[in-house]
């Protein structure tokens, strides 16, 4: 991360909250195309990052990258039941039972390198983590739980109350000297990892920030990014009330968004 990843003391903060786009999924509602995002991300962006959350539709035809870059102060790439389509990273087709979201792929993947290059803070969560890896040329394993030596990272018993899905499930080991290491003094802690897909090959220019006990990459940052550019495989947005790491991630992201807003408005 660059010198201005969290704050820039040379710029005063203009009034108003940073504008943070939150990536939505393309869904169907009452037989109509629609867009959806979970309220946990809205809460985290509003309450922890102290920013104004805005939905980013999964509609590539409606997207204008230049306008988005000039108009927002950060972006959150959300988790989702859908997988990144395998053709996006050169893999074989997945079974028909696997949910895909081609509209979201086409919206988000081309934007990501441009957003980071422009200094827009980016936080990727679960699917967003996988999107960032693919956008930087990495590949995904669509069924981590079937591999020898890997943990079962899936959400487990669906009969449990939804909130229990987000209980901590395994430890991560945080790499020294990175973004996560700068947020908390702990180097081992537990996270709520719920995913079928995982990283097979880390993308070029990405730095491993944390790994699971089985060696699977669970967090990375973008090397050389001028602002906050972090992705995590777990779900901090669902633990903002009781998890210090979740709170630290969204607060650090919010600080970067405020610095971005100051540069965007004062220097424009």
ABEGO torsion letter per residue (X at the ends): XBAAAABBAABBBBBEBBBBBBBBBBBBBGGBBBBBBBAAAAAAAAAAAGBBBBBBBBBAAABBAAAAAAABAEBBBBBBABBBBAAAAGBBBBBAABBBBAAAAAAAAAAAAAAAAAGBBBBBBEAAAAAAAAAAGBBBBABAAABBGBBBABAEBAABBAAAAABBABBBBBBBGBAAAAABABABBBBBBBBABBBABBBBGBBBABBBAAGBBABBBBBGBABBBBBBABBAAAAAAABAAAAAAAAAAAAAAAAAAAAAAAAX
